[in-house]
Amino acid sequence: MDDCIFCRIARGEIPATKVYDDEYVVAFRDINPLAPKHVVIIPRRHVDSLNQLDRLNENEQLALLHACRTVAQAEGITESGYRVAINCGDDAGQTVHHLHVHVLGGGKLSVNMA
């Protein structure tokens, strides 16, 4: 989508602090972090939410999950622990309607966080 902020980040039109990227996903630091380490992972191809996961092929789906572990390793939080969260829909707090995964860690996380 031309006007989707995450699509524009994936295309390199909007700067972001990238942590990881491959042919299927882009991972970048959240601009409003909810934890000391907070990275957002998006598929390069636009789908609105987890409800449209089947619009991504199996490689794209697996890449999202694989990137969570890769990002956690790069951020040095695999041993201490990290949270993986996906907000799906307005009532769940999804503010950008492009499927994205949050990887949070780097300290004790609140039960109510993300």
DSSP file (Angstrom, degrees, kcal/mol; ACC not computed):
  #  RESIDUE AA STRUCTURE BP1 BP2  ACC     N-H-->O    O-->H-N    N-H-->O    O-->H-N    TCO  KAPPA ALPHA  PHI   PSI    X-CA   Y-CA   Z-CA
    1    1 A M    >         0   0    0      0, 0.0     3,-0.6     0, 0.0     6,-0.1   0.000 360.0 360.0 360.0 134.9    0.0    0.0    0.0
    2    2 A D  T 3   +     0   0    0      1,-0.2     6,-0.0     5,-0.1     0, 0.0   0.839 360.0  39.7 -66.0 -35.7    1.4    3.4   -1.0
    3    3 A D  T 3  S+     0   0    0      4,-0.0     2,-0.4     5,-0.0    -1,-0.2   0.447  83.7 114.5 -98.6   0.5    0.3    5.3    2.1
    4    4 A C    <>  -     0   0    0     -3,-0.6     4,-2.3     1,-0.2     5,-0.2  -0.582  59.4-146.9 -73.9 124.1    1.1    2.6    4.8
    5    5 A I  H  > S+     0   0    0     -2,-0.4     4,-1.9     1,-0.2    -1,-0.2   0.873  98.5  49.5 -61.4 -38.2    3.9    3.8    7.0
    6    6 A F  H  > S+     0   0    0      2,-0.2     4,-2.5     1,-0.2    -1,-0.2   0.872 109.1  51.7 -71.9 -35.0    5.3    0.3    7.5
    7    7 A C  H  > S+     0   0    0      2,-0.2     4,-2.0     1,-0.2    -2,-0.2   0.905 109.9  50.7 -62.6 -40.1    5.2   -0.4    3.8
    8    8 A R  H  <>S+     0   0    0     -4,-2.3     5,-2.4     2,-0.2     6,-1.0   0.873 110.0  49.2 -67.1 -36.6    7.2    2.8    3.3
    9    9 A I  H ><5S+     0   0    0     -4,-1.9     3,-1.3     4,-0.2    -2,-0.2   0.931 109.9  51.8 -64.7 -45.0    9.7    1.7    5.9
   10   10 A A  H 3<5S+     0   0    0     -4,-2.5    -2,-0.2     1,-0.3    -1,-0.2   0.854 110.3  48.6 -60.3 -35.4   10.0   -1.7    4.2
   11   11 A R  T 3<5S-     0   0    0     -4,-2.0    -1,-0.3    -5,-0.1    -2,-0.2   0.534 116.6-115.2 -81.9  -6.2   10.7    0.1    0.9
   12   12 A G  T < 5S+     0   0    0     -3,-1.3    -3,-0.2    -4,-0.4    -2,-0.1   0.621  83.2 120.5  82.8  13.3   13.3    2.4    2.5
   13   13 A E  S   <S+     0   0    0     -5,-2.4    -4,-0.2    -6,-0.2    -5,-0.1   0.750  73.9  43.2 -80.6 -25.4   11.3    5.6    1.9
   14   14 A I  S    S-     0   0    0     -6,-1.0    -2,-0.2    -9,-0.1    -1,-0.2  -0.983  94.3-117.1-120.8 130.4   11.1    6.4    5.7
   15   15 A P        +     0   0    0      0, 0.0     2,-0.3     0, 0.0    -6,-0.1  -0.357  39.1 167.1 -68.2 145.9   14.2    6.0    7.8
   16   16 A A        -     0   0    0     -7,-0.1     2,-1.3    -2,-0.0    14,-0.1  -0.977  44.9-106.9-151.3 152.8   14.1    3.5   10.6
   17   17 A T        -     0   0    0     12,-0.3    12,-2.3    -2,-0.3     2,-0.2  -0.708  44.9-151.5 -84.6  96.5   16.8    2.0   12.8
   18   18 A K  E     +A   28   0A   0     -2,-1.3    10,-0.3    10,-0.2     3,-0.1  -0.444  27.0 176.2 -75.1 140.2   16.9   -1.5   11.4
   19   19 A V  E    S-     0   0A   0      8,-3.0     2,-0.3     1,-0.5     9,-0.2   0.653  72.3  -5.7-107.3 -32.3   17.9   -4.4   13.5
   20   20 A Y  E     +A   27   0A   0      7,-1.5     7,-3.4     2,-0.0    -1,-0.5  -0.979  60.8 172.7-160.7 147.9   17.4   -7.2   10.9
   21   21 A D  E     +A   26   0A   0     -2,-0.3     2,-0.2     5,-0.2     5,-0.2  -0.963   3.7 163.3-157.9 151.8   16.1   -7.6    7.4
   22   22 A D        -     0   0    0      3,-2.3    -2,-0.0    -2,-0.3    41,-0.0  -0.765  61.0 -69.2-146.5-166.3   15.9  -10.3    4.8
   23   23 A E  S    S+     0   0    0     -2,-0.2     3,-0.1     1,-0.2    37,-0.1   0.690 130.4  32.3 -68.4 -15.7   13.9  -10.9    1.6
   24   24 A Y  S    S+     0   0    0      1,-0.2    20,-3.1    35,-0.1    21,-0.4   0.724 119.2  28.8-111.7 -29.0   10.6  -11.4    3.6
   25   25 A V  E     - B   0  43A   0     18,-0.3    -3,-2.3    19,-0.1     2,-0.4  -0.886  51.0-152.5-136.2 161.2   10.8   -9.2    6.7
   26   26 A V  E     -AB  21  42A   0     16,-2.3    16,-2.8    -2,-0.3     2,-0.4  -0.998  12.2-164.1-132.0 135.2   12.2   -6.0    8.2
   27   27 A A  E     +AB  20  41A   0     -7,-3.4    -8,-3.0    -2,-0.4    -7,-1.5  -0.980  17.6 163.1-121.7 132.2   12.9   -5.5   11.9
   28   28 A F  E     -AB  18  40A   0     12,-2.5    12,-3.4    -2,-0.4   -10,-0.2  -0.964  42.4 -86.6-146.3 158.9   13.4   -2.0   13.4
   29   29 A R  E     - B   0  39A   0    -12,-2.3   -12,-0.3    -2,-0.3    10,-0.3  -0.428  46.2-113.5 -68.7 137.7   13.4   -0.3   16.7
   30   30 A D        -     0   0    0      8,-2.6     8,-0.1     1,-0.1    -1,-0.1  -0.498  15.0-141.1 -69.1 138.0   10.0    1.0   17.9
   31   31 A I  S    S+     0   0    0      1,-0.3    -1,-0.1    -2,-0.2    -2,-0.1   0.668 101.2  38.8 -77.9 -15.0   10.0    4.8   18.1
   32   32 A N  S    S-     0   0    0      6,-0.0    -1,-0.3     0, 0.0    -2,-0.0  -0.620  91.4-160.1-128.7  72.2    7.9    4.7   21.3
   33   33 A P        -     0   0    0      0, 0.0     5,-0.1     0, 0.0    71,-0.0  -0.209  19.7-166.7 -63.5 141.0    9.5    1.8   23.2
   34   34 A L  S    S+     0   0    0      3,-0.0    70,-0.1     1,-0.0     4,-0.0   0.316  78.4  27.3-102.8   3.4    7.6    0.0   25.9
   35   35 A A  S    S-     0   0    0     74,-0.1    71,-0.1     1,-0.0     3,-0.1  -0.957  94.6 -96.0-154.4 163.1   10.7   -1.8   27.2
   36   36 A P  S    S+     0   0    0      0, 0.0     2,-0.5     0, 0.0    70,-0.2   0.859 122.3  35.3 -54.9 -35.0   14.5   -1.2   27.1
   37   37 A K  E    S+ C   0 105A   0     68,-2.4    68,-2.2    70,-0.1     2,-0.4  -0.980  75.6 160.6-119.2 117.2   14.6   -3.4   24.0
   38   38 A H  E     + C   0 104A   0     -2,-0.5    -8,-2.6    66,-0.2     2,-0.4  -0.901   7.6 172.6-143.1 108.9   11.6   -3.0   21.7
   39   39 A V  E     -BC  29 103A   0     64,-2.5    64,-2.8    -2,-0.4     2,-0.4  -0.930  20.1-147.2-120.8 140.2   11.8   -4.1   18.1
   40   40 A V  E     -BC  28 102A   0    -12,-3.4   -12,-2.5    -2,-0.4     2,-0.5  -0.905  10.7-161.3-107.0 133.1    9.0   -4.3   15.5
   41   41 A I  E     +BC  27 101A   0     60,-2.8    60,-2.6    -2,-0.4   -14,-0.2  -0.964  12.9 178.5-117.3 128.8    9.1   -6.9   12.8
   42   42 A I  E     -B   26   0A   0    -16,-2.8   -16,-2.3    -2,-0.5     2,-0.3  -0.941  31.5-116.0-127.6 148.2    7.0   -6.6    9.7
   43   43 A P  E     -B   25   0A   0      0, 0.0   -18,-0.3     0, 0.0     4,-0.1  -0.612  25.9-130.1 -73.2 145.2    6.5   -8.6    6.5
   44   44 A R  S    S+     0   0    0    -20,-3.1     2,-0.4    -2,-0.3   -19,-0.1   0.858  94.0  70.2 -63.3 -34.1    7.7   -6.7    3.5
   45   45 A R  S    S-     0   0    0    -21,-0.4     2,-0.3     1,-0.1    11,-0.0  -0.694  96.0-110.4 -88.4 137.4    4.4   -7.5    1.8
   46   46 A H        +     0   0    0     -2,-0.4     2,-0.3    52,-0.1    -2,-0.1  -0.497  45.1 156.4 -74.4 126.5    1.3   -5.7    3.2
   47   47 A V        -     0   0    0     -2,-0.3    52,-3.3    -4,-0.1     3,-0.1  -0.963  40.1-131.9-137.3 143.4   -1.3   -7.6    5.1
   48   48 A D  S    S-     0   0    0     -2,-0.3     2,-0.3    50,-0.3    41,-0.2   0.888  71.4 -28.9 -64.6 -43.2   -3.5   -5.7    7.5
   49   49 A S  S >  S-     0   0    0     49,-0.1     3,-2.0    48,-0.1    50,-0.2  -0.905  75.3 -72.5-160.1-178.3   -3.3   -8.0   10.5
   50   50 A L  G >  S+     0   0    0      1,-0.3     3,-1.9    -2,-0.3     4,-0.2   0.767 119.3  72.6 -60.4 -25.7   -2.9  -11.5   11.8
   51   51 A N  G 3  S+     0   0    0      1,-0.3    -1,-0.3     2,-0.1     3,-0.2   0.708  99.4  46.7 -62.1 -19.0   -6.4  -12.3   10.5
   52   52 A Q  G X  S+     0   0    0     -3,-2.0     3,-2.6     1,-0.2     4,-0.3   0.110  73.1 121.2-108.3  19.6   -4.9  -12.1    6.9
   53   53 A L  G X   +     0   0    0     -3,-1.9     3,-2.0     1,-0.3    -1,-0.2   0.829  66.2  65.8 -53.3 -34.7   -1.9  -14.3    7.7
   54   54 A D  G 3  S+     0   0    0      1,-0.3    -1,-0.3    -3,-0.2    -2,-0.1   0.599  87.2  69.9 -68.4  -8.4   -3.0  -16.8    5.0
   55   55 A R  G <  S+     0   0    0     -3,-2.6     2,-0.3     2,-0.1    -1,-0.3   0.647  89.6  74.9 -79.7 -14.8   -2.3  -14.1    2.4
   56   56 A L  S <  S-     0   0    0     -3,-2.0     2,-0.0    -4,-0.3    -9,-0.0  -0.750  90.6-118.3 -91.9 144.7    1.4  -14.5    3.1
   57   57 A N     >  -     0   0    0     -2,-0.3     4,-2.4     1,-0.1     3,-0.2  -0.270  33.2 -97.0 -75.7 171.6    3.1  -17.6    1.7
   58   58 A E  H  > S+     0   0    0      1,-0.2     4,-2.7     2,-0.2     5,-0.2   0.851 123.8  54.2 -60.1 -36.7    4.7  -20.1    4.0
   59   59 A N  H  > S+     0   0    0      2,-0.2     4,-2.1     1,-0.2    -1,-0.2   0.909 110.3  46.6 -63.9 -41.3    8.2  -18.6    3.6
   60   60 A E  H  > S+     0   0    0     -3,-0.2     4,-1.5     2,-0.2    -2,-0.2   0.900 113.1  49.4 -66.9 -41.0    6.9  -15.2    4.7
   61   61 A Q  H  X S+     0   0    0     -4,-2.4     4,-1.4     1,-0.2     3,-0.3   0.940 113.3  45.4 -63.0 -47.9    5.0  -16.6    7.6
   62   62 A L  H  X S+     0   0    0     -4,-2.7     4,-3.0     1,-0.2     5,-0.2   0.863 106.9  60.0 -64.6 -36.0    8.0  -18.6    8.8
   63   63 A A  H  X S+     0   0    0     -4,-2.1     4,-2.4    -5,-0.2    -1,-0.2   0.869 101.3  54.5 -61.7 -36.9   10.3  -15.6    8.3
   64   64 A L  H  X S+     0   0    0     -4,-1.5     4,-1.1    -3,-0.3    -1,-0.2   0.939 113.1  41.7 -60.5 -47.2    8.2  -13.6   10.8
   65   65 A L  H  X S+     0   0    0     -4,-1.4     4,-1.2     1,-0.2     3,-0.4   0.918 114.7  50.4 -67.9 -44.2    8.6  -16.2   13.5
   66   66 A H  H  X S+     0   0    0     -4,-3.0     4,-2.3     1,-0.2    -1,-0.2   0.886 105.6  57.5 -61.0 -39.4   12.3  -16.8   12.7
   67   67 A A  H  X S+     0   0    0     -4,-2.4     4,-3.0    -5,-0.2     5,-0.3   0.821  97.7  62.1 -63.5 -31.1   13.0  -13.1   12.9
   68   68 A C  H  X S+     0   0    0     -4,-1.1     4,-2.2    -3,-0.4    -1,-0.2   0.949 109.5  39.9 -58.9 -48.4   11.6  -13.0   16.5
   69   69 A R  H  X S+     0   0    0     -4,-1.2     4,-2.4     2,-0.2    -2,-0.2   0.906 115.5  51.6 -67.2 -42.1   14.4  -15.3   17.6
   70   70 A T  H  X S+     0   0    0     -4,-2.3     4,-2.5     2,-0.2    -2,-0.2   0.912 111.5  47.3 -61.9 -43.6   17.0  -13.7   15.5
   71   71 A V  H  X S+     0   0    0     -4,-3.0     4,-2.5     2,-0.2    -1,-0.2   0.922 110.3  52.2 -64.1 -44.9   16.1  -10.2   16.8
   72   72 A A  H  X>S+     0   0    0     -4,-2.2     5,-2.5    -5,-0.3     6,-0.6   0.904 111.5  47.6 -58.8 -41.1   16.2  -11.5   20.4
   73   73 A Q  H ><5S+     0   0    0     -4,-2.4     3,-1.1     1,-0.2    -2,-0.2   0.938 112.0  48.9 -63.9 -46.5   19.6  -13.0   19.8
   74   74 A A  H 3<5S+     0   0    0     -4,-2.5    -2,-0.2     1,-0.3    -1,-0.2   0.838 112.1  49.4 -62.9 -33.2   20.9   -9.7   18.2
   75   75 A E  H 3<5S-     0   0    0     -4,-2.5    -1,-0.3    -5,-0.2    -2,-0.2   0.522 111.3-122.6 -84.5  -6.1   19.5   -7.7   21.2
   76   76 A G  T <<5S+     0   0    0     -3,-1.1     4,-0.2    -4,-0.5    -3,-0.2   0.821  79.0 115.0  72.1  31.9   21.1  -10.0   23.7
   77   77 A I     >< +     0   0    0     -5,-2.5     4,-1.8    -6,-0.2    -4,-0.2   0.263  36.1  98.3-118.2  12.2   17.9  -11.0   25.5
   78   78 A T  T  4 S+     0   0    0     -6,-0.6     4,-0.2     1,-0.2    -1,-0.1   0.889  89.4  42.9 -68.7 -36.6   17.5  -14.7   24.8
   79   79 A E  T  4 S+     0   0    0      1,-0.2    -1,-0.2     2,-0.1    -2,-0.1   0.914 118.6  41.5 -75.8 -43.0   18.9  -15.7   28.1
   80   80 A S  T  4 S-     0   0    0     -4,-0.2    -2,-0.2     1,-0.2    -1,-0.2   0.785 117.9-108.4 -77.1 -27.4   17.1  -13.2   30.3
   81   81 A G     <  -     0   0    0     -4,-1.8    25,-0.7    -9,-0.1     2,-0.3  -0.186  31.7-150.1 114.7 154.3   13.8  -13.6   28.4
   82   82 A Y  E     -D  105   0A   0     -4,-0.2     2,-0.4    23,-0.2    23,-0.2  -0.976  12.7-124.4-153.8 161.4   11.6  -11.6   26.0
   83   83 A R  E     -D  104   0A   0     21,-3.1    21,-2.7    -2,-0.3     2,-0.5  -0.898  11.6-158.5-112.6 141.0    8.0  -11.2   25.0
   84   84 A V  E     +D  103   0A   0     -2,-0.4     2,-0.4    19,-0.2    19,-0.2  -0.987  21.8 176.8-116.9 123.7    6.6  -11.6   21.5
   85   85 A A  E     -D  102   0A   0     17,-2.4    17,-3.2    -2,-0.5     2,-0.4  -0.979  19.8-171.1-134.8 142.2    3.3   -9.8   21.0
   86   86 A I        -     0   0    0     -2,-0.4     2,-0.5    15,-0.2    15,-0.1  -0.983  12.6-154.2-129.7 119.7    0.9   -9.2   18.1
   87   87 A N        -     0   0    0     -2,-0.4     2,-0.6    13,-0.4    13,-0.3  -0.826  12.4-165.0 -91.3 128.5   -2.0   -6.8   18.4
   88   88 A C        -     0   0    0     -2,-0.5     4,-0.2   -39,-0.1     3,-0.1  -0.898  50.6 -11.2-123.2 101.9   -4.8   -7.7   16.1
   89   89 A G  S > >S-     0   0    0     -2,-0.6     5,-2.3   -41,-0.2     3,-0.8  -0.059  87.6 -70.7  96.8 162.2   -7.5   -5.1   15.5
   90   90 A D  G > 5S+     0   0    0      1,-0.3     3,-1.7     3,-0.2    -1,-0.1   0.882 126.8  54.7 -58.3 -45.1   -8.5   -1.8   17.0
   91   91 A D  G 3 5S+     0   0    0      1,-0.3    -1,-0.3     2,-0.1    -2,-0.1   0.753 107.2  52.6 -65.3 -22.6   -9.8   -3.2   20.3
   92   92 A A  G < 5S-     0   0    0     -3,-0.8    -1,-0.3    -4,-0.2    -2,-0.2   0.475 125.4-100.9 -89.5  -3.5   -6.5   -5.0   20.8
   93   93 A G  T < 5 +     0   0    0     -3,-1.7     2,-0.7    -4,-0.4    -3,-0.2   0.613  63.9 158.3  95.9  13.2   -4.5   -1.8   20.3
   94   94 A Q      < +     0   0    0     -5,-2.3    -1,-0.3     1,-0.2     3,-0.1  -0.615   7.7 170.6 -72.4 115.6   -3.3   -2.2   16.8
   95   95 A T        +     0   0    0     -2,-0.7     2,-0.5     1,-0.2    -1,-0.2   0.698  64.7  51.6-101.4 -23.6   -2.6    1.3   15.6
   96   96 A V  S    S-     0   0    0      2,-0.1     2,-1.9   -92,-0.0    -1,-0.2  -0.972  78.5-142.9-114.4 121.6   -0.8    0.6   12.3
   97   97 A H  S    S+     0   0    0     -2,-0.5     2,-0.3    -3,-0.1   -48,-0.1  -0.415  71.0  96.9 -89.3  64.6   -2.9   -1.7   10.1
   98   98 A H  S    S-     0   0    0     -2,-1.9   -50,-0.3   -52,-0.1   -49,-0.1  -0.938  90.3 -98.6-143.1 122.6    0.1   -3.7    8.7
   99   99 A L        +     0   0    0    -52,-3.3     2,-0.3    -2,-0.3   -50,-0.1  -0.145  56.3 167.5 -46.2 128.8    0.8   -7.0   10.4
  100  100 A H        -     0   0    0    -13,-0.3     2,-0.4   -58,-0.2   -13,-0.4  -0.997  27.9-146.0-150.0 149.7    3.6   -6.5   12.9
  101  101 A V  E     -C   41   0A   0    -60,-2.6   -60,-2.8    -2,-0.3     2,-0.5  -0.935  13.3-145.3-116.0 133.5    5.2   -8.4   15.7
  102  102 A H  E     -CD  40  85A   0    -17,-3.2   -17,-2.4    -2,-0.4     2,-0.5  -0.854   7.7-165.5 -98.1 133.0    6.7   -6.7   18.8
  103  103 A V  E     +CD  39  84A   0    -64,-2.8   -64,-2.5    -2,-0.5     2,-0.4  -0.983  17.9 179.2-115.1 118.1    9.8   -8.2   20.5
  104  104 A L  E     +CD  38  83A   0    -21,-2.7   -21,-3.1    -2,-0.5     2,-0.3  -0.937  18.5 105.8-124.7 141.1   10.2   -6.7   24.0
  105  105 A G  E     +CD  37  82A   0    -68,-2.2   -68,-2.4    -2,-0.4   -23,-0.2  -0.942  12.9 119.2-177.9-160.1   12.8   -7.4   26.6
  106  106 A G  S    S+     0   0    0    -25,-0.7     2,-0.3    -2,-0.3   -24,-0.1   0.572  91.1  17.1  91.2   9.9   15.9   -6.0   28.3
  107  107 A G  S    S-     0   0    0    -26,-0.3     2,-0.3   -70,-0.1    -1,-0.1  -0.934 106.9 -47.1 171.2 172.5   14.4   -5.9   31.8
  108  108 A K        -     0   0    0     -2,-0.3     2,-0.3    -3,-0.1    -3,-0.1  -0.464  60.5-143.6 -63.6 122.7   11.5   -7.2   34.0
  109  109 A L        -     0   0    0     -2,-0.3     2,-0.1    -5,-0.1   -74,-0.1  -0.691  10.7-117.8 -94.0 142.1    8.3   -6.7   31.9
  110  110 A S    >   -     0   0    0     -2,-0.3     3,-1.0     1,-0.1    -1,-0.1  -0.417  18.2-126.1 -70.0 149.3    5.0   -5.8   33.4
  111  111 A V  T 3  S+     0   0    0      1,-0.2    -1,-0.1    -2,-0.1    -2,-0.0   0.826 112.2  50.3 -64.3 -30.6    2.2   -8.2   33.1
  112  112 A N  T 3  S+     0   0    0      2,-0.1     2,-0.2     0, 0.0    -1,-0.2   0.407  85.2 116.8 -89.5   2.1    0.1   -5.4   31.5
  113  113 A M    <         0   0    0     -3,-1.0    -4,-0.0     1,-0.2   -78,-0.0  -0.529 360.0 360.0 -79.2 136.5    2.7   -4.4   29.0
  114  114 A A              0   0    0     -2,-0.2    -1,-0.2   -29,-0.0   -12,-0.1   0.477 360.0 360.0  31.3 360.0    2.0   -4.7   25.2
